[in-house]
């Protein structure tokens, strides 16, 4: 059986307060899981049974975030890109985080293996 994980990408140039970064990462995680449930519920179940591995990684800026999000989509991985409402720290429409998966670890690693841990 393949090993499943989810990767959460957080922009570093925004220098979000820890609480805000955590909330945005949670939005990305939940959105990606909900998308995966719609198309591959068996993958979500396998991921849950394996402990719901989540790896949080740094991306340098919006361009880097969007590039990786698009790379995931191009490889037919489910991904969620979070755009903030702008009610607290950042301007409305700011892209803060993205999540890829849950999906097979090897597939996600093709896109994210060189990124540093948050």
N, C-alpha and C positions, 0 to 999 in steps of 0.2 A: 504494500500500500504506500502511495506517495506521502511525503510529509508536507503539511499545509502550514502556511503562515500568512500574515498580513503585514504590510510595511506602511508606515505613516511618515510622510515627508513634511517637514516643518521649515518654513523660510527663516533664515537667520538674519537677513538684513533688516527685518522689521523690529528686531529686539523686543519681542512681545514679553510682557510680564509672565511669570511662570503660570499663574492661574489662567490667563488668557490663552497661552499656548496649549495648555492642557485641555481647555474647553474646545478649542479649534481642532485639536487632534482627535478628541472624542467625537466631534461632529463628523470628521472625515471617516473615522472608523465605522461608526454606526451607518452612515450613508452607504459606504461600500458593502457592508454586510447585508443591508436591506436590498441593494441591487443584486447581490449574489443570490440571495434567497429567492428572488423572482425567477432566476434562470437556472441556477444550479444548487437547489436546496441540499442535495447529497454532499456537495463540497463543504457547505457550511456545517453540516452535521459531522463530517469527518474531522474538520478543523476543531470543532468544539470538543469532540472525543479526544483529540490530541492535546488539549490544553489551551486552545485559542492563542497561539503564539502571535505576539505583536512586537514588531521591531520599529523603533522610532529613529529616524535618520535626519540629518541636516542637509538642506539645500541652500545655496547661497542667496538666491533672489527669485523674483517672479519668473524671469525667463527660464531659469533652471527648473523650477517647479513645473511650469507648463510643458517644457520639453520632455520631462520624465513622464508626466501624465499622458502626453500624446504618444510617447513610446509604448507605454503600457497598453493604450487603446489599439495602437497599430499591431501589437502582438496578441490582440484579442483577449486581454486581461480586463477584468472589471476594475474600474477605478472611479474614484469620486474626488472632485475638485471643490474645495470650499471657498466660497466668496462671502466675506463678512458683511453684515448689515450696517456696520459703522456706527453702532450706538455707544461704543465705549472708547476704544484705544486707537483704532485705525479708521481711515476714510471709508465710506460706503463703497462696496464693490472691490475692496482689496482681496486678492487671492492670498490666503494664508497657509493652507495645508492641502495635502492630497493623501489619499489612501489607495493602495493597490492590494487587491485580494480581499478575502482569503482565496488563495490559489496554491498550486504546487510551488514549493520553495525554489526549485530549479528554474522555473519560468520567471519568477519575480527577480531572482538573483541576476538573470541576464541583463536586467535594467538597473538594478540598485546596488550591485555587489561592491562598487568602489566608493560608496557614500560613507561618511563618518557617522558614528552613533551620536545621537543627541545627548 
